[in-house]
Amino acid sequence: MIRLNDIQSVSANKPRRRWPKILLPGIVIVLSATLLRSQLSPDGVARDFKFPDYDRKTNRILSVIMGAQAKQQPDGRIAITSLRIETYEYSDAGRMTNFIVQAPSCVVDMQKRIASSAGIMEAQKTDGLFTITGTGFEWRQKDSHLIISNDVRTTVRRDSVVLRKKTP
């Protein structure tokens, strides 16, 4: 697999150069916008919208912002219905979904890679041991950071808490 960071000049007279790191995010944004346009229906709504975030070193998917429908707003952001955000972790067994965030709707700023909503949301570990709900959130895809604004409630299943005996 060839990655953009691996492309080098092969001319014997020129020094070897790597693509500037600033170029890769720009290419990702342009490709994502092109992907969105390719998913658009005649009414200007994209169906089954997906916006992945990749680890630049390993080319593994870190997270994906998904929605049933997406429509570009006049300010350039994208309104999404039936939001689902998945984060992933990797092991010898392969990729596993680690965390899921769901909300009825949100807006996504694809340049800043931020999804946000003033509405209700729910996030949970895929093993079901931890759930958090609230009203109003911001998901920063670039660093996998979730901020929940109001009415935050956390549920931890009792069987997930392991009490350890103190040893002398």
C-alpha positions as CSV (number, residue, x, y, z in Angstrom):
1,M,0.0,0.0,0.0
2,I,1.4,3.4,-0.9
3,R,0.8,6.3,1.4
4,L,1.2,9.9,0.6
5,N,4.0,10.3,3.1
6,D,5.9,7.5,1.4
7,I,6.0,9.2,-2.0
8,Q,9.5,10.5,-2.7
9,S,11.4,12.1,-5.6
10,V,13.4,9.4,-7.4
11,S,15.5,11.8,-9.5
12,A,19.2,11.2,-9.0
13,N,19.9,14.9,-9.2
14,K,17.3,16.1,-6.8
15,P,17.3,15.5,-3.0
16,R,14.7,13.2,-1.6
17,R,11.7,15.1,-0.3
18,R,8.6,14.0,1.6
19,W,5.2,15.6,1.0
20,P,4.6,18.4,3.4
21,K,2.5,17.3,6.4
22,I,0.1,20.2,5.8
23,L,-0.9,18.7,2.5
24,L,-2.4,15.5,3.8
25,P,-5.2,17.0,5.9
26,G,-6.1,19.2,2.9
27,I,-6.3,16.2,0.6
28,V,-8.5,14.3,3.2
29,I,-10.9,17.3,3.3
30,V,-11.1,17.6,-0.5
31,L,-11.7,13.8,-0.9
32,S,-14.3,13.8,1.9
33,A,-16.2,16.7,0.2
34,T,-16.0,14.9,-3.1
35,L,-17.2,11.7,-1.4
36,L,-20.2,13.7,0.1
37,R,-21.0,15.1,-3.3
38,S,-20.9,11.6,-4.8
39,Q,-23.4,10.4,-2.2
40,L,-25.9,13.2,-2.8
41,S,-29.3,12.4,-4.1
42,P,-31.2,14.8,-6.5
43,D,-32.7,16.6,-3.5
44,G,-29.2,17.5,-2.2
45,V,-29.3,15.0,0.7
46,A,-26.5,12.4,1.2
47,R,-27.7,9.1,2.4
48,D,-25.7,6.8,4.7
49,F,-23.1,9.5,5.3
50,K,-19.6,8.4,6.6
51,F,-16.6,10.5,7.5
52,P,-13.7,8.4,8.8
53,D,-10.6,9.6,10.6
54,Y,-7.3,7.7,10.0
55,D,-4.1,7.3,12.0
56,R,-1.5,8.9,9.7
57,K,1.2,6.5,10.9
58,T,-0.6,3.2,10.6
59,N,-3.4,4.1,8.2
60,R,-5.9,2.5,10.6
61,I,-9.4,3.9,11.1
62,L,-9.6,5.6,14.5
63,S,-13.2,6.7,14.3
64,V,-16.1,7.3,11.9
65,I,-18.9,9.9,12.0
66,M,-22.0,8.4,10.4
67,G,-25.5,9.5,9.7
68,A,-28.7,8.3,7.9
69,Q,-28.9,11.7,6.1
70,A,-26.5,14.6,5.6
71,K,-27.2,18.0,4.0
72,Q,-24.8,20.9,3.6
73,Q,-25.9,24.1,5.3
74,P,-25.4,27.6,4.0
75,D,-22.5,28.2,6.5
76,G,-20.7,25.1,5.1
77,R,-21.4,22.8,8.0
78,I,-23.3,19.6,7.4
79,A,-26.5,18.7,9.2
80,I,-26.8,15.0,10.0
81,T,-29.7,12.9,11.2
82,S,-29.4,9.7,13.1
83,L,-25.8,10.4,14.2
84,R,-23.6,7.5,15.1
85,I,-19.9,7.9,16.0
86,E,-17.8,4.8,16.5
87,T,-14.2,4.7,17.9
88,Y,-12.0,1.7,17.3
89,E,-9.1,-0.1,19.0
90,Y,-6.9,-2.7,17.5
91,S,-5.5,-6.0,18.8
92,D,-4.2,-9.2,17.2
93,A,-7.8,-10.2,16.5
94,G,-8.2,-7.0,14.4
95,R,-10.3,-3.9,14.6
96,M,-13.0,-3.7,17.4
97,T,-15.5,-1.0,18.0
98,N,-14.7,0.5,21.4
99,F,-17.1,3.3,22.0
100,I,-20.4,4.5,20.4
101,V,-22.0,8.0,20.5
102,Q,-25.5,8.4,19.2
103,A,-27.8,11.4,18.8
104,P,-30.9,12.1,16.7
105,S,-29.2,15.0,14.9
106,C,-26.1,17.2,14.9
107,V,-24.0,19.4,12.7
108,V,-20.5,18.6,11.5
109,D,-17.8,21.1,10.6
110,M,-15.7,18.9,8.3
111,Q,-12.7,21.3,8.2
112,K,-12.4,21.5,12.0
113,R,-13.5,17.8,12.3
114,I,-16.1,18.7,15.0
115,A,-19.6,17.3,15.4
116,S,-21.9,19.1,17.8
117,S,-25.5,19.3,18.9
118,A,-27.6,21.1,21.6
119,G,-29.9,18.0,21.7
120,I,-29.9,14.7,23.6
121,M,-27.1,12.1,23.2
122,E,-25.9,8.8,24.5
123,A,-22.5,7.3,24.6
124,Q,-21.5,3.8,25.7
125,K,-18.7,1.3,25.7
126,T,-19.6,-1.6,23.4
127,D,-19.3,-4.1,26.2
128,G,-22.3,-2.4,27.8
129,L,-20.5,-1.7,31.1
130,F,-20.5,2.1,30.9
131,T,-23.2,4.4,29.5
132,I,-23.3,8.2,29.6
133,T,-26.2,10.4,28.5
134,G,-26.7,14.2,28.4
135,T,-28.0,17.2,26.5
136,G,-25.6,19.1,24.3
137,F,-22.2,17.7,23.1
138,E,-19.2,18.3,21.0
139,W,-17.1,15.5,19.5
140,R,-13.6,16.5,18.4
141,Q,-12.7,13.8,15.9
142,K,-9.1,14.9,15.5
143,D,-8.2,13.9,19.1
144,S,-11.2,11.7,20.0
145,H,-12.4,14.1,22.7
146,L,-16.1,14.2,23.8
147,I,-17.6,17.0,25.8
148,I,-21.1,16.7,27.2
149,S,-22.6,20.0,28.3
150,N,-25.8,19.4,30.4
151,D,-27.9,16.9,32.3
152,V,-25.0,14.4,32.3
153,R,-25.9,11.0,33.8
154,T,-23.4,8.1,34.0
155,T,-24.3,4.5,34.5
156,V,-21.7,1.9,35.4
157,R,-22.8,-1.7,35.7
158,R,-22.0,-3.2,39.1
159,D,-20.5,-6.3,37.7
160,S,-17.9,-4.1,35.9
161,V,-16.5,-2.9,39.2
162,V,-13.9,-5.2,40.6
163,L,-13.1,-4.7,44.3
164,R,-9.6,-5.6,45.2
165,K,-8.5,-6.9,48.5
166,K,-5.8,-4.9,50.3
167,T,-2.7,-7.0,50.9
168,P,-0.4,-6.3,53.8
